[in-house]
Amino acid sequence: MEAMGEKRDYISIIIPVYNAADYLNRCMESLRNQTYDRLEIILVDDGSKDASPALCDHWAQSDSRVKSLHQPNRGAASARNTGLDAASGGYIMFVDADDYVDNRLCEALLAELECGQEPDCVICGVS
């Protein structure tokens, strides 16, 4: 990846993972297939007892945009903070491990952020 100054247009997606082995692959496929691909995906395993830690490592090994971090169980907020500490993108996005998103989500959110009105954040709902 480029130097930090050139990563302003990267989106760091932080995903807290706790016992999400049944859902994580679907979540990651939806992120991997984004139409906007300047992504940094940070998986933070929060002391899972299922196959989630191995899945996080698998995704990191198979896609250079993915980082796999592990910590003892401290809860989703702590996992998000761990992800924030590791993030280097110009934008931050949070996704839960049991979510999956439309393949145009990052592109659409970035378009809203860069619409000229300079919002502090963009929030979307579910459908």
N, C-alpha and C positions, 0 to 999 in steps of 0.2 A: 504494500500500500504506500501511498504518497506520504510525504512529510506532513506533520500536523497542520501547518498553514494551508495546505492544499486539500485538507479533509473537511473543510467547512460544509461542503455539500453532501457529505456522508451522513447517513442516518444510523445511529447506534440503537439497535433494538435489544432491549434487556428482557430476558425471560427467566423468572424465578421457576425452578423446577423442584417439585417435591412429589415423589411417588406418582409420576405422570407417564410411566412407560406405555400405558394404553393410548395416550393422546399425543405424545410428543412428535412422532413421525408425521402425523397429519399437520400439525402446527408448522413444523419445519418445512414440509413440502410447500405449504402455502406461502411461506416467506422466501424460500429459495426460488420460487417461480414469479417473483415480483417483476413487473415491467420496469421498475426503477431498481437498478442493481448495485448502486453505490451504497452498499449496506455493510454494517458490521453487526453481526448477530452474537450476542453474549448470553450463553446459557449458564445459569448459576444453579448448580445442584445444591440443594439445601438439606443435605444429609438424608437423601432418599434411601429407602430400604428395599426398593424393587430394582428393576433393570435400568432405571433412569440414568445413573452415573455412566454406565457403559454406553448408553445411547447418546448422551451428551458428548462423550469422547469420540464416538463414531462420527457424529456430525462434524466435529471439529477437524477430524482427520480427512473427511471426504469433501470439505468445502473450505477454502482458505479464508472466507469471510466470517467463519464461525470460531468463537473462542469458547472453551469449556472450562468453567471454574467450579471448584468444589469447596464447600464449607460445612461445618457441623450444623445441625438443624437449629436455626435461630428465627425462622419465620420469613414470610414473603417480603416484609419491609426491609429486613436486613439483607436479604438476597438482592433486592433492588438496589440498595445502597452499595453493595459489593459490585454490582454491575455498573453503577454510576462511576465508581472509583476506577474501573477498567475501561470505561468508554472513551473513545477518542474522536467520535464524529461530531459534526457541528450541530446536529439535532439528536434528541433523545426520544425514543418511542418505547412504551411498555406494552408487552403482550403476555398474556397468561399461557401456560403450557398446554392447557386444554382448549385454547382458542385456535381457530383457523380463519384466515382473512382472505378477502378478495385479492386477486393478483394485481390489481391496480391501486391498492390502498396507499402504499408509500408514495406513489406518483401523485395521487389526488391530494394527500395531506401536504406534500411538499408544495404543490401548486397553490394551495390555500395560504401556506406560510409566506410564499413569495409573491402574493397578489398585489403588493405595493402598499398595503395597509399596515404591515409590520406587526402582526399579532404576536402576543407573548406565547400563546399555545394554540393548538388545534385539537379539538376533541370530537370523536365520532361515536356514534351509537352502534347498536347491533340490529340486524334484521333477520 
